[in-house]
Amino acid sequence: MISRRRVLAAACAISVMPIGVSAADDIRPFSQADFGAAQKAGKPILVEIHAGWCPTCKAQAPIISELRKEPRFKDLVVFRVDFDSQKEAVRQFGARQQSTLIAFKGSAETGRSVGDTSKASIGSLLARAI
């Protein structure tokens, strides 16, 4: 039997959870269809070649999240390619390792970096996509 205390604790936990995800935290899992649609629409795009176990990827995540809160990056679409499970996409992008960031303006690649954890240079990379 569920105790009242557990029900109350669950209700409290739910009440402090955010209702929605902000645009700055909206990182989409990579799919060729969604990526193609964003390219066709001429969107600024960032593709992250990411691995959950990668310390550099973990260091990049809050930097990218913070940069995306800037008004100039409001339309940036971010796709995350899982380095371990999406090998075909990793090959498609010509990535040799995780922590690779690739910027696109529509269908044109505008820049890439590997292993970068500098807010300034990641910001520069993202700016090339807008």
TORTILO-897277 format. One record per residue: chain; x, y, z of N, C-alpha, C in turn. Coordinates in nm, 2 decimals. Example, Ala and Ser with C-alpha at 12.3 -4.5 7.8 and 13.67 -1.06 7.14 Angstrom:
<nodes>
<chaine = A | n_x = 1.32 | n_y = -0.57 | n_z = 0.78 | ca_x = 1.23 | ca_y = -0.45 | ca_z = 0.78 | c_x = 1.32 | c_y = -0.33 | c_z = 0.78>
<chaine = A | n_x = 1.28 | n_y = -0.22 | n_z = 0.71 | ca_x = 1.37 | ca_y = -0.11 | ca_z = 0.71 | c_x = 1.29 | c_y = 0.00 | c_z = 0.79>
</nodes>
This chain:
<nodes>
<chaine = A | n_x = 0.08 | n_y = -0.12 | n_z = 0.00 | ca_x = 0.00 | ca_y = 0.00 | ca_z = 0.00 | c_x = 0.09 | c_y = 0.12 | c_z = 0.00>
<chaine = A | n_x = 0.05 | n_y = 0.22 | n_z = -0.08 | ca_x = 0.13 | ca_y = 0.35 | ca_z = -0.09 | c_x = 0.09 | c_y = 0.44 | c_z = 0.03>
<chaine = A | n_x = 0.19 | n_y = 0.48 | n_z = 0.10 | ca_x = 0.16 | ca_y = 0.57 | ca_z = 0.21 | c_x = 0.13 | c_y = 0.71 | c_z = 0.17>
<chaine = A | n_x = 0.07 | n_y = 0.78 | n_z = 0.25 | ca_x = 0.04 | ca_y = 0.92 | ca_z = 0.22 | c_x = 0.16 | c_y = 1.00 | c_z = 0.20>
<chaine = A | n_x = 0.26 | n_y = 0.97 | n_z = 0.28 | ca_x = 0.39 | ca_y = 1.04 | ca_z = 0.28 | c_x = 0.46 | c_y = 1.03 | c_z = 0.14>
<chaine = A | n_x = 0.45 | n_y = 0.91 | n_z = 0.08 | ca_x = 0.51 | ca_y = 0.89 | ca_z = -0.05 | c_x = 0.43 | c_y = 0.96 | c_z = -0.16>
<chaine = A | n_x = 0.30 | n_y = 0.96 | n_z = -0.15 | ca_x = 0.22 | ca_y = 1.04 | ca_z = -0.24 | c_x = 0.25 | c_y = 1.18 | c_z = -0.23>
<chaine = A | n_x = 0.26 | n_y = 1.24 | n_z = -0.11 | ca_x = 0.29 | ca_y = 1.38 | ca_z = -0.09 | c_x = 0.43 | c_y = 1.41 | c_z = -0.14>
<chaine = A | n_x = 0.52 | n_y = 1.33 | n_z = -0.12 | ca_x = 0.66 | ca_y = 1.35 | ca_z = -0.17 | c_x = 0.66 | c_y = 1.35 | c_z = -0.32>
<chaine = A | n_x = 0.59 | n_y = 1.26 | n_z = -0.38 | ca_x = 0.59 | ca_y = 1.26 | ca_z = -0.53 | c_x = 0.52 | c_y = 1.39 | c_z = -0.58>
<chaine = A | n_x = 0.41 | n_y = 1.43 | n_z = -0.52 | ca_x = 0.34 | ca_y = 1.55 | ca_z = -0.56 | c_x = 0.43 | c_y = 1.67 | c_z = -0.55>
<chaine = A | n_x = 0.51 | n_y = 1.68 | n_z = -0.44 | ca_x = 0.60 | ca_y = 1.79 | ca_z = -0.42 | c_x = 0.71 | c_y = 1.79 | c_z = -0.53>
<chaine = A | n_x = 0.76 | n_y = 1.67 | n_z = -0.56 | ca_x = 0.86 | ca_y = 1.66 | ca_z = -0.66 | c_x = 0.81 | c_y = 1.71 | c_z = -0.80>
<chaine = A | n_x = 0.69 | n_y = 1.67 | n_z = -0.83 | ca_x = 0.63 | ca_y = 1.70 | ca_z = -0.96 | c_x = 0.61 | c_y = 1.85 | c_z = -0.96>
<chaine = A | n_x = 0.57 | n_y = 1.91 | n_z = -0.85 | ca_x = 0.54 | ca_y = 2.05 | ca_z = -0.86 | c_x = 0.66 | c_y = 2.14 | c_z = -0.88>
<chaine = A | n_x = 0.78 | n_y = 2.10 | n_z = -0.85 | ca_x = 0.90 | ca_y = 2.18 | ca_z = -0.87 | c_x = 0.97 | c_y = 2.15 | c_z = -1.00>
<chaine = A | n_x = 0.92 | n_y = 2.05 | n_z = -1.08 | ca_x = 0.98 | ca_y = 2.02 | ca_z = -1.21 | c_x = 0.93 | c_y = 2.13 | c_z = -1.31>
<chaine = A | n_x = 1.02 | n_y = 2.16 | n_z = -1.40 | ca_x = 0.98 | ca_y = 2.26 | ca_z = -1.51 | c_x = 0.87 | c_y = 2.20 | c_z = -1.59>
<chaine = A | n_x = 0.78 | n_y = 2.29 | n_z = -1.64 | ca_x = 0.67 | ca_y = 2.24 | ca_z = -1.72 | c_x = 0.72 | c_y = 2.21 | c_z = -1.86>
<chaine = A | n_x = 0.81 | n_y = 2.30 | n_z = -1.91 | ca_x = 0.85 | ca_y = 2.28 | ca_z = -2.05 | c_x = 1.01 | c_y = 2.29 | c_z = -2.05>
<chaine = A | n_x = 1.06 | n_y = 2.26 | n_z = -2.17 | ca_x = 1.20 | ca_y = 2.27 | ca_z = -2.19 | c_x = 1.23 | c_y = 2.40 | c_z = -2.26>
<chaine = A | n_x = 1.32 | n_y = 2.48 | n_z = -2.21 | ca_x = 1.35 | ca_y = 2.60 | ca_z = -2.28 | c_x = 1.42 | c_y = 2.58 | c_z = -2.42>
<chaine = A | n_x = 1.41 | n_y = 2.67 | n_z = -2.51 | ca_x = 1.47 | ca_y = 2.66 | ca_z = -2.64 | c_x = 1.62 | c_y = 2.63 | c_z = -2.62>
<chaine = A | n_x = 1.68 | n_y = 2.69 | n_z = -2.52 | ca_x = 1.82 | ca_y = 2.68 | ca_z = -2.50 | c_x = 1.86 | c_y = 2.53 | c_z = -2.47>
<chaine = A | n_x = 1.77 | n_y = 2.46 | n_z = -2.41 | ca_x = 1.80 | ca_y = 2.32 | ca_z = -2.37 | c_x = 1.74 | c_y = 2.22 | c_z = -2.47>
<chaine = A | n_x = 1.68 | n_y = 2.27 | n_z = -2.58 | ca_x = 1.62 | ca_y = 2.18 | ca_z = -2.67 | c_x = 1.72 | c_y = 2.12 | c_z = -2.77>
<chaine = A | n_x = 1.78 | n_y = 2.01 | n_z = -2.73 | ca_x = 1.87 | ca_y = 1.94 | ca_z = -2.82 | c_x = 1.80 | c_y = 1.82 | c_z = -2.88>
<chaine = A | n_x = 1.80 | n_y = 1.81 | n_z = -3.01 | ca_x = 1.72 | ca_y = 1.71 | ca_z = -3.07 | c_x = 1.81 | c_y = 1.59 | c_z = -3.10>
<chaine = A | n_x = 1.76 | n_y = 1.47 | n_z = -3.08 | ca_x = 1.84 | ca_y = 1.35 | ca_z = -3.13 | c_x = 1.85 | c_y = 1.36 | c_z = -3.28>
<chaine = A | n_x = 1.96 | n_y = 1.33 | n_z = -3.34 | ca_x = 1.98 | ca_y = 1.34 | ca_z = -3.48 | c_x = 1.89 | c_y = 1.24 | c_z = -3.55>
<chaine = A | n_x = 1.82 | n_y = 1.29 | n_z = -3.65 | ca_x = 1.76 | ca_y = 1.20 | ca_z = -3.75 | c_x = 1.78 | c_y = 1.27 | c_z = -3.89>
<chaine = A | n_x = 1.80 | n_y = 1.19 | n_z = -3.99 | ca_x = 1.83 | ca_y = 1.24 | ca_z = -4.12 | c_x = 1.71 | c_y = 1.33 | c_z = -4.17>
<chaine = A | n_x = 1.59 | n_y = 1.28 | n_z = -4.14 | ca_x = 1.47 | ca_y = 1.36 | ca_z = -4.19 | c_x = 1.46 | c_y = 1.50 | c_z = -4.13>
<chaine = A | n_x = 1.48 | n_y = 1.50 | n_z = -3.99 | ca_x = 1.47 | ca_y = 1.63 | ca_z = -3.92 | c_x = 1.59 | c_y = 1.72 | c_z = -3.96>
<chaine = A | n_x = 1.71 | n_y = 1.67 | n_z = -3.98 | ca_x = 1.82 | ca_y = 1.75 | ca_z = -4.02 | c_x = 1.80 | c_y = 1.80 | c_z = -4.16>
<chaine = A | n_x = 1.75 | n_y = 1.72 | n_z = -4.25 | ca_x = 1.72 | ca_y = 1.76 | ca_z = -4.39 | c_x = 1.62 | c_y = 1.87 | c_z = -4.39>
<chaine = A | n_x = 1.51 | n_y = 1.86 | n_z = -4.31 | ca_x = 1.41 | ca_y = 1.96 | ca_z = -4.31 | c_x = 1.46 | c_y = 2.09 | c_z = -4.26>
<chaine = A | n_x = 1.55 | n_y = 2.09 | n_z = -4.15 | ca_x = 1.61 | ca_y = 2.21 | ca_z = -4.10 | c_x = 1.70 | c_y = 2.28 | c_z = -4.21>
<chaine = A | n_x = 1.77 | n_y = 2.19 | n_z = -4.28 | ca_x = 1.86 | ca_y = 2.25 | ca_z = -4.39 | c_x = 1.78 | c_y = 2.31 | c_z = -4.49>
<chaine = A | n_x = 1.67 | n_y = 2.24 | n_z = -4.54 | ca_x = 1.58 | ca_y = 2.29 | ca_z = -4.64 | c_x = 1.52 | c_y = 2.43 | c_z = -4.60>
<chaine = A | n_x = 1.49 | n_y = 2.44 | n_z = -4.47 | ca_x = 1.43 | ca_y = 2.56 | ca_z = -4.42 | c_x = 1.53 | c_y = 2.68 | c_z = -4.41>
<chaine = A | n_x = 1.66 | n_y = 2.65 | n_z = -4.43 | ca_x = 1.77 | ca_y = 2.75 | ca_z = -4.42 | c_x = 1.80 | c_y = 2.78 | c_z = -4.28>
<chaine = A | n_x = 1.77 | n_y = 2.69 | n_z = -4.18 | ca_x = 1.80 | ca_y = 2.72 | ca_z = -4.04 | c_x = 1.95 | c_y = 2.72 | c_z = -4.01>
<chaine = A | n_x = 1.99 | n_y = 2.79 | n_z = -3.91 | ca_x = 2.12 | ca_y = 2.77 | ca_z = -3.85 | c_x = 2.12 | c_y = 2.65 | c_z = -3.77>
<chaine = A | n_x = 2.22 | n_y = 2.56 | n_z = -3.79 | ca_x = 2.22 | ca_y = 2.43 | ca_z = -3.73 | c_x = 2.36 | c_y = 2.40 | c_z = -3.66>
<chaine = A | n_x = 2.35 | n_y = 2.34 | n_z = -3.55 | ca_x = 2.47 | ca_y = 2.28 | ca_z = -3.49 | c_x = 2.45 | c_y = 2.13 | c_z = -3.47>
<chaine = A | n_x = 2.55 | n_y = 2.06 | n_z = -3.52 | ca_x = 2.55 | ca_y = 1.91 | ca_z = -3.50 | c_x = 2.66 | c_y = 1.88 | c_z = -3.40>
<chaine = A | n_x = 2.62 | n_y = 1.82 | n_z = -3.29 | ca_x = 2.71 | ca_y = 1.77 | ca_z = -3.19 | c_x = 2.74 | c_y = 1.62 | c_z = -3.21>
<chaine = A | n_x = 2.86 | n_y = 1.58 | n_z = -3.23 | ca_x = 2.90 | ca_y = 1.44 | ca_z = -3.22 | c_x = 2.93 | c_y = 1.42 | c_z = -3.08>
<chaine = A | n_x = 2.85 | n_y = 1.35 | n_z = -3.01 | ca_x = 2.85 | ca_y = 1.34 | ca_z = -2.86 | c_x = 2.86 | c_y = 1.20 | c_z = -2.81>
<chaine = A | n_x = 2.93 | n_y = 1.18 | n_z = -2.70 | ca_x = 2.93 | ca_y = 1.05 | ca_z = -2.62 | c_x = 2.90 | c_y = 1.08 | c_z = -2.48>
<chaine = A | n_x = 2.81 | n_y = 1.01 | n_z = -2.42 | ca_x = 2.78 | ca_y = 1.03 | ca_z = -2.28 | c_x = 2.89 | c_y = 1.02 | c_z = -2.18>
<chaine = A | n_x = 2.99 | n_y = 0.94 | n_z = -2.22 | ca_x = 3.11 | ca_y = 0.91 | ca_z = -2.13 | c_x = 3.22 | c_y = 1.01 | c_z = -2.15>
<chaine = A | n_x = 3.21 | n_y = 1.10 | n_z = -2.25 | ca_x = 3.32 | ca_y = 1.19 | ca_z = -2.29 | c_x = 3.32 | c_y = 1.31 | c_z = -2.20>
<chaine = A | n_x = 3.44 | n_y = 1.33 | n_z = -2.13 | ca_x = 3.45 | ca_y = 1.45 | ca_z = -2.04 | c_x = 3.45 | c_y = 1.58 | c_z = -2.12>
<chaine = A | n_x = 3.50 | n_y = 1.58 | n_z = -2.24 | ca_x = 3.50 | ca_y = 1.70 | ca_z = -2.32 | c_x = 3.36 | c_y = 1.74 | c_z = -2.37>
<chaine = A | n_x = 3.28 | n_y = 1.63 | n_z = -2.40 | ca_x = 3.14 | ca_y = 1.66 | ca_z = -2.44 | c_x = 3.06 | c_y = 1.71 | c_z = -2.32>
<chaine = A | n_x = 3.09 | n_y = 1.66 | n_z = -2.20 | ca_x = 3.02 | ca_y = 1.71 | ca_z = -2.08 | c_x = 3.06 | c_y = 1.85 | c_z = -2.05>
<chaine = A | n_x = 3.18 | n_y = 1.89 | n_z = -2.09 | ca_x = 3.23 | ca_y = 2.03 | ca_z = -2.07 | c_x = 3.16 | c_y = 2.12 | c_z = -2.17>
<chaine = A | n_x = 3.14 | n_y = 2.07 | n_z = -2.29 | ca_x = 3.08 | ca_y = 2.16 | ca_z = -2.40 | c_x = 2.94 | c_y = 2.18 | c_z = -2.37>
<chaine = A | n_x = 2.86 | n_y = 2.09 | n_z = -2.31 | ca_x = 2.72 | ca_y = 2.10 | ca_z = -2.30 | c_x = 2.67 | c_y = 2.23 | c_z = -2.23>
<chaine = A | n_x = 2.73 | n_y = 2.27 | n_z = -2.11 | ca_x = 2.68 | ca_y = 2.39 | ca_z = -2.05 | c_x = 2.72 | c_y = 2.52 | c_z = -2.12>
<chaine = A | n_x = 2.83 | n_y = 2.51 | n_z = -2.19 | ca_x = 2.88 | ca_y = 2.62 | ca_z = -2.27 | c_x = 2.78 | c_y = 2.65 | c_z = -2.39>
<chaine = A | n_x = 2.74 | n_y = 2.54 | n_z = -2.46 | ca_x = 2.65 | ca_y = 2.55 | ca_z = -2.57 | c_x = 2.51 | c_y = 2.60 | c_z = -2.51>
<chaine = A | n_x = 2.47 | n_y = 2.54 | n_z = -2.40 | ca_x = 2.34 | ca_y = 2.58 | ca_z = -2.34 | c_x = 2.34 | c_y = 2.73 | c_z = -2.31>
<chaine = A | n_x = 2.45 | n_y = 2.78 | n_z = -2.25 | ca_x = 2.46 | ca_y = 2.92 | ca_z = -2.21 | c_x = 2.46 | c_y = 3.01 | c_z = -2.34>
<chaine = A | n_x = 2.53 | n_y = 2.97 | n_z = -2.44 | ca_x = 2.54 | ca_y = 3.05 | ca_z = -2.56 | c_x = 2.40 | c_y = 3.06 | c_z = -2.63>
<chaine = A | n_x = 2.33 | n_y = 2.95 | n_z = -2.63 | ca_x = 2.20 | ca_y = 2.94 | ca_z = -2.69 | c_x = 2.09 | c_y = 3.03 | c_z = -2.63>
<chaine = A | n_x = 2.12 | n_y = 3.08 | n_z = -2.51 | ca_x = 2.03 | ca_y = 3.17 | ca_z = -2.44 | c_x = 2.04 | c_y = 3.31 | c_z = -2.49>
<chaine = A | n_x = 2.15 | n_y = 3.34 | n_z = -2.57 | ca_x = 2.17 | ca_y = 3.47 | ca_z = -2.63 | c_x = 2.07 | c_y = 3.49 | c_z = -2.74>
<chaine = A | n_x = 2.01 | n_y = 3.61 | n_z = -2.75 | ca_x = 1.91 | ca_y = 3.63 | ca_z = -2.85 | c_x = 1.96 | c_y = 3.60 | c_z = -3.00>
<chaine = A | n_x = 2.08 | n_y = 3.62 | n_z = -3.03 | ca_x = 2.13 | ca_y = 3.60 | ca_z = -3.16 | c_x = 2.13 | c_y = 3.45 | c_z = -3.20>
<chaine = A | n_x = 2.12 | n_y = 3.36 | n_z = -3.10 | ca_x = 2.12 | ca_y = 3.22 | ca_z = -3.13 | c_x = 1.98 | c_y = 3.16 | c_z = -3.11>
<chaine = A | n_x = 1.88 | n_y = 3.24 | n_z = -3.10 | ca_x = 1.74 | ca_y = 3.20 | ca_z = -3.07 | c_x = 1.69 | c_y = 3.10 | c_z = -3.18>
<chaine = A | n_x = 1.73 | n_y = 3.11 | n_z = -3.30 | ca_x = 1.68 | ca_y = 3.02 | ca_z = -3.41 | c_x = 1.77 | c_y = 2.90 | c_z = -3.43>
<chaine = A | n_x = 1.88 | n_y = 2.88 | n_z = -3.36 | ca_x = 1.97 | ca_y = 2.77 | ca_z = -3.38 | c_x = 1.91 | c_y = 2.64 | c_z = -3.34>
<chaine = A | n_x = 1.92 | n_y = 2.55 | n_z = -3.43 | ca_x = 1.87 | ca_y = 2.41 | ca_z = -3.41 | c_x = 1.99 | c_y = 2.32 | c_z = -3.38>
<chaine = A | n_x = 1.98 | n_y = 2.25 | n_z = -3.27 | ca_x = 2.09 | ca_y = 2.16 | ca_z = -3.23 | c_x = 2.05 | c_y = 2.02 | c_z = -3.24>
<chaine = A | n_x = 2.13 | n_y = 1.94 | n_z = -3.32 | ca_x = 2.11 | ca_y = 1.80 | ca_z = -3.33 | c_x = 2.23 | c_y = 1.72 | c_z = -3.26>
<chaine = A | n_x = 2.20 | n_y = 1.62 | n_z = -3.18 | ca_x = 2.30 | ca_y = 1.54 | ca_z = -3.12 | c_x = 2.31 | c_y = 1.41 | c_z = -3.18>
<chaine = A | n_x = 2.43 | n_y = 1.38 | n_z = -3.23 | ca_x = 2.46 | ca_y = 1.25 | ca_z = -3.29 | c_x = 2.53 | c_y = 1.17 | c_z = -3.18>
<chaine = A | n_x = 2.48 | n_y = 1.05 | n_z = -3.15 | ca_x = 2.54 | ca_y = 0.96 | ca_z = -3.05 | c_x = 2.66 | c_y = 0.89 | c_z = -3.11>
<chaine = A | n_x = 2.78 | n_y = 0.92 | n_z = -3.07 | ca_x = 2.90 | ca_y = 0.87 | ca_z = -3.13 | c_x = 2.90 | c_y = 0.72 | c_z = -3.13>
<chaine = A | n_x = 2.84 | n_y = 0.65 | n_z = -3.02 | ca_x = 2.85 | ca_y = 0.51 | ca_z = -3.01 | c_x = 2.74 | c_y = 0.44 | c_z = -3.09>
<chaine = A | n_x = 2.62 | n_y = 0.49 | n_z = -3.10 | ca_x = 2.51 | ca_y = 0.42 | ca_z = -3.16 | c_x = 2.47 | c_y = 0.47 | c_z = -3.30>
<chaine = A | n_x = 2.52 | n_y = 0.58 | n_z = -3.34 | ca_x = 2.48 | ca_y = 0.64 | ca_z = -3.47 | c_x = 2.60 | c_y = 0.65 | c_z = -3.56>
<chaine = A | n_x = 2.67 | n_y = 0.53 | n_z = -3.58 | ca_x = 2.80 | ca_y = 0.53 | ca_z = -3.65 | c_x = 2.78 | c_y = 0.58 | c_z = -3.80>
<chaine = A | n_x = 2.67 | n_y = 0.55 | n_z = -3.86 | ca_x = 2.64 | ca_y = 0.59 | ca_z = -4.00 | c_x = 2.64 | c_y = 0.74 | c_z = -4.01>
<chaine = A | n_x = 2.57 | n_y = 0.81 | n_z = -3.91 | ca_x = 2.57 | ca_y = 0.96 | ca_z = -3.91 | c_x = 2.71 | c_y = 1.01 | c_z = -3.88>
<chaine = A | n_x = 2.78 | n_y = 0.95 | n_z = -3.79 | ca_x = 2.92 | ca_y = 0.99 | ca_z = -3.76 | c_x = 3.00 | c_y = 0.99 | c_z = -3.89>
<chaine = A | n_x = 2.99 | n_y = 0.88 | n_z = -3.97 | ca_x = 3.06 | ca_y = 0.87 | ca_z = -4.09 | c_x = 3.01 | c_y = 0.98 | c_z = -4.19>
<chaine = A | n_x = 2.88 | n_y = 1.00 | n_z = -4.20 | ca_x = 2.82 | ca_y = 1.09 | ca_z = -4.29 | c_x = 2.89 | c_y = 1.23 | c_z = -4.27>
<chaine = A | n_x = 2.91 | n_y = 1.27 | n_z = -4.14 | ca_x = 2.96 | ca_y = 1.40 | ca_z = -4.11 | c_x = 3.12 | c_y = 1.40 | c_z = -4.11>
<chaine = A | n_x = 3.18 | n_y = 1.29 | n_z = -4.14 | ca_x = 3.32 | ca_y = 1.28 | ca_z = -4.15 | c_x = 3.39 | c_y = 1.31 | c_z = -4.01>
<chaine = A | n_x = 3.32 | n_y = 1.28 | n_z = -3.91 | ca_x = 3.38 | ca_y = 1.30 | ca_z = -3.77 | c_x = 3.46 | c_y = 1.18 | c_z = -3.73>
<chaine = A | n_x = 3.58 | n_y = 1.21 | n_z = -3.68 | ca_x = 3.67 | ca_y = 1.10 | ca_z = -3.64 | c_x = 3.66 | c_y = 1.07 | c_z = -3.49>
<chaine = A | n_x = 3.60 | n_y = 1.17 | n_z = -3.42 | ca_x = 3.59 | ca_y = 1.14 | ca_z = -3.27 | c_x = 3.47 | c_y = 1.22 | c_z = -3.21>
<chaine = A | n_x = 3.44 | n_y = 1.18 | n_z = -3.09 | ca_x = 3.33 | ca_y = 1.26 | ca_z = -3.02 | c_x = 3.38 | c_y = 1.40 | c_z = -2.99>
<chaine = A | n_x = 3.30 | n_y = 1.48 | n_z = -2.94 | ca_x = 3.33 | ca_y = 1.62 | ca_z = -2.91 | c_x = 3.35 | c_y = 1.70 | c_z = -3.03>
<chaine = A | n_x = 3.30 | n_y = 1.66 | n_z = -3.15 | ca_x = 3.31 | ca_y = 1.73 | ca_z = -3.27 | c_x = 3.18 | c_y = 1.82 | c_z = -3.28>
<chaine = A | n_x = 3.20 | n_y = 1.94 | n_z = -3.31 | ca_x = 3.09 | ca_y = 2.04 | ca_z = -3.33 | c_x = 3.09 | c_y = 2.08 | c_z = -3.48>
<chaine = A | n_x = 2.98 | n_y = 2.08 | n_z = -3.55 | ca_x = 2.97 | ca_y = 2.11 | ca_z = -3.69 | c_x = 2.86 | c_y = 2.21 | c_z = -3.71>
<chaine = A | n_x = 2.89 | n_y = 2.33 | n_z = -3.76 | ca_x = 2.79 | ca_y = 2.44 | ca_z = -3.78 | c_x = 2.75 | c_y = 2.44 | c_z = -3.93>
<chaine = A | n_x = 2.62 | n_y = 2.46 | n_z = -3.95 | ca_x = 2.56 | ca_y = 2.47 | ca_z = -4.09 | c_x = 2.48 | c_y = 2.59 | c_z = -4.09>
<chaine = A | n_x = 2.48 | n_y = 2.66 | n_z = -4.21 | ca_x = 2.38 | ca_y = 2.76 | ca_z = -4.24 | c_x = 2.30 | c_y = 2.70 | c_z = -4.36>
<chaine = A | n_x = 2.18 | n_y = 2.65 | n_z = -4.33 | ca_x = 2.11 | ca_y = 2.57 | ca_z = -4.42 | c_x = 2.19 | c_y = 2.45 | c_z = -4.46>
<chaine = A | n_x = 2.21 | n_y = 2.42 | n_z = -4.59 | ca_x = 2.28 | ca_y = 2.30 | ca_z = -4.63 | c_x = 2.43 | c_y = 2.32 | c_z = -4.64>
<chaine = A | n_x = 2.48 | n_y = 2.44 | n_z = -4.61 | ca_x = 2.63 | ca_y = 2.47 | ca_z = -4.62 | c_x = 2.69 | c_y = 2.46 | c_z = -4.49>
<chaine = A | n_x = 2.80 | n_y = 2.38 | n_z = -4.48 | ca_x = 2.88 | ca_y = 2.37 | ca_z = -4.36 | c_x = 2.96 | c_y = 2.50 | c_z = -4.35>
<chaine = A | n_x = 2.95 | n_y = 2.56 | n_z = -4.23 | ca_x = 3.02 | ca_y = 2.69 | ca_z = -4.21 | c_x = 3.14 | c_y = 2.68 | c_z = -4.12>
<chaine = A | n_x = 3.16 | n_y = 2.56 | n_z = -4.05 | ca_x = 3.27 | ca_y = 2.55 | ca_z = -3.96 | c_x = 3.26 | c_y = 2.42 | c_z = -3.88>
<chaine = A | n_x = 3.37 | n_y = 2.38 | n_z = -3.82 | ca_x = 3.37 | ca_y = 2.27 | ca_z = -3.73 | c_x = 3.49 | c_y = 2.28 | c_z = -3.63>
<chaine = A | n_x = 3.47 | n_y = 2.22 | n_z = -3.52 | ca_x = 3.58 | ca_y = 2.21 | ca_z = -3.42 | c_x = 3.57 | c_y = 2.08 | c_z = -3.35>
<chaine = A | n_x = 3.69 | n_y = 2.04 | n_z = -3.30 | ca_x = 3.70 | ca_y = 1.91 | ca_z = -3.23 | c_x = 3.76 | c_y = 1.94 | c_z = -3.09>
<chaine = A | n_x = 3.70 | n_y = 1.89 | n_z = -2.99 | ca_x = 3.75 | ca_y = 1.90 | ca_z = -2.85 | c_x = 3.76 | c_y = 2.04 | c_z = -2.80>
<chaine = A | n_x = 3.68 | n_y = 2.13 | n_z = -2.85 | ca_x = 3.69 | ca_y = 2.27 | ca_z = -2.81 | c_x = 3.60 | c_y = 2.29 | c_z = -2.68>
<chaine = A | n_x = 3.66 | n_y = 2.36 | n_z = -2.58 | ca_x = 3.58 | ca_y = 2.39 | ca_z = -2.46 | c_x = 3.59 | c_y = 2.54 | c_z = -2.43>
<chaine = A | n_x = 3.63 | n_y = 2.62 | n_z = -2.52 | ca_x = 3.64 | ca_y = 2.76 | ca_z = -2.51 | c_x = 3.50 | c_y = 2.83 | c_z = -2.54>
<chaine = A | n_x = 3.44 | n_y = 2.90 | n_z = -2.45 | ca_x = 3.32 | ca_y = 2.97 | ca_z = -2.48 | c_x = 3.33 | c_y = 3.06 | c_z = -2.60>
<chaine = A | n_x = 3.44 | n_y = 3.13 | n_z = -2.61 | ca_x = 3.46 | ca_y = 3.23 | ca_z = -2.71 | c_x = 3.47 | c_y = 3.16 | c_z = -2.85>
<chaine = A | n_x = 3.54 | n_y = 3.06 | n_z = -2.86 | ca_x = 3.56 | ca_y = 2.99 | ca_z = -2.99 | c_x = 3.43 | c_y = 2.91 | c_z = -3.03>
<chaine = A | n_x = 3.36 | n_y = 2.86 | n_z = -2.93 | ca_x = 3.24 | ca_y = 2.79 | ca_z = -2.97 | c_x = 3.14 | c_y = 2.89 | c_z = -3.01>
<chaine = A | n_x = 3.13 | n_y = 3.01 | n_z = -2.94 | ca_x = 3.05 | ca_y = 3.12 | ca_z = -2.98 | c_x = 3.07 | c_y = 3.16 | c_z = -3.12>
<chaine = A | n_x = 3.20 | n_y = 3.17 | n_z = -3.16 | ca_x = 3.24 | ca_y = 3.21 | ca_z = -3.30 | c_x = 3.19 | c_y = 3.10 | c_z = -3.40>
<chaine = A | n_x = 3.20 | n_y = 2.98 | n_z = -3.36 | ca_x = 3.15 | ca_y = 2.87 | ca_z = -3.45 | c_x = 3.00 | c_y = 2.88 | c_z = -3.47>
<chaine = A | n_x = 2.93 | n_y = 2.90 | n_z = -3.36 | ca_x = 2.78 | ca_y = 2.92 | ca_z = -3.37 | c_x = 2.75 | c_y = 3.04 | c_z = -3.45>
<chaine = A | n_x = 2.82 | n_y = 3.15 | n_z = -3.44 | ca_x = 2.79 | ca_y = 3.27 | ca_z = -3.51 | c_x = 2.80 | c_y = 3.25 | c_z = -3.66>
<chaine = A | n_x = 2.89 | n_y = 3.16 | n_z = -3.70 | ca_x = 2.90 | ca_y = 3.14 | ca_z = -3.85 | c_x = 2.78 | c_y = 3.07 | c_z = -3.91>
<chaine = A | n_x = 2.70 | n_y = 3.02 | n_z = -3.82 | ca_x = 2.58 | ca_y = 2.95 | ca_z = -3.87 | c_x = 2.46 | c_y = 3.04 | c_z = -3.89>
<chaine = A | n_x = 2.47 | n_y = 3.16 | n_z = -3.83 | ca_x = 2.35 | ca_y = 3.25 | ca_z = -3.83 | c_x = 2.37 | c_y = 3.36 | c_z = -3.94>
</nodes>
